[in-house]
Amino acid sequence: MHDVAVVGLGPAGRALASHAVRQGMSVLAVDPRPDAPWTPTYGAWVEELSGLPPEVVARAITVPELWARRRHRLERPYAVLDNLALQRALPLAGVEVREARLDDDEVAALRSEARVVVDARGARPAGRRPRDASPAQTAVGIVVPAADAAAALGGAQGLLMDWRADWSATPRTPQGTPSFLYALPLDDDRVLLEETCLAAAPGMGVAELRERLLRRLLSRGVPASAVERPLGREAVWIPMRGRDETPPAGTIAVGTAGRGGHLITGYSVAHSLRSAQALVDRVAADGVPRAADPLRPADLLRQAGLRALLRLDTEGTTELFEAFGTLPVHRQRAVMARGADAQQLGAAMWGMFASMPKSGKAALVRATLGPGRRALGGQP
């Protein structure tokens, strides 16, 4: 019997397997392509990467920016991760690696081979997205030469969120679900420009996001040749509540397979990396923990935040993030951090609410507590 079987070797699974084998556990890891490099662009706050070697940071943005009503400089360094360096920092020496793609029944069957079975197969292990109205974050991006991206960045080192409505044909009176531009340098020569819908139910489609990105970039003066023939492309789909179905019987789900993602921002990678050691410690001490990320009081506040995001229009969303931009750094950290407790998060949310104009407050209350603009698929 192995101590731990980990199914899926993305950031969550690989971190868990690496920490477990370092702690002297017998580990089995199963993945259809265990040696494949990770292809998504991962980002994290630099302070969340403690314990990892500095080379995992491909590019650090010392002062990322946020645009809502105004321009806000966020005094927290943000990092684009070097995926290969991150994989090397999480070695699998000593792990028994098996190359296979497992369905739910096969994952559950690993209980005959391991004391603890961890499902880290991501949000859609079968390769299909759900067709229901589950809340999702979606994005479409292109990689362009740095010189061509300068017009989109507008002098910023990087844009974490740019909520200006130049994605719309009528930017003064935008209609439709809000979205923002995420723009980060990948290195000295390349910049990722990504149109992102933070949360919608169901998630905004690729065609709509691509059209918005094209309109936004051309309106800012990015050359048409760079937009039409980019150096690379990227598409993102993140279920905001994790995978809808229950994990296979007798297993623990981690990362986006479980509740590892942030209900307001969708971020999961940094939390998965940090929480892997804690989960290994619990396995060593308790045998079989019931969940990797149990529901805590702060998560009820995050659920309310997600409910508001699903219902606010562009005007209301802009007011919300204008208020976020005015928060002191420790309050911004509480909103963004997956590990912030209810007191920290509640104080940050109240600070945002208190700074909003009356119209914004009214819209936020309606979105959080009343009937909304978008269906929630019957989910709270």
Secondary structure, 3 states (H helix, E strand, C coil): CEEEEEECCCHHHHHHHHHHHHCCCCEEEEECCCCCCCCCCCEEEHHHHCCCCHHHEEEEECCCEEECCCEEECCCCEEEECHHHHHHCCCCCCCEEEECCCCHHHHHHHHHCEEEEEECCCCCCCCCCCCCCCCEEEEEEEEEEHHHHHHHHCCCCCEEEECCCCCCCCCCCCCCCCCEEEEEECCCCEEEEEEEEEEECCCCCHHHHHHHHHHHHHHCCCCHHHHHCCCEEEEEEEECCCCCCCCCCCEEECHHHCCCCCCCCCCCHHHHHHHHHHHHHHHHHHCCCCCCCCCCHHHHHHHHHHHHHHHCCHHHHHHHHHHHHCCCHHHHHHHHCCCCCHHHHHHHHHHHHHHCCHHHHHHHHHHHHCCCCCCCCCCC
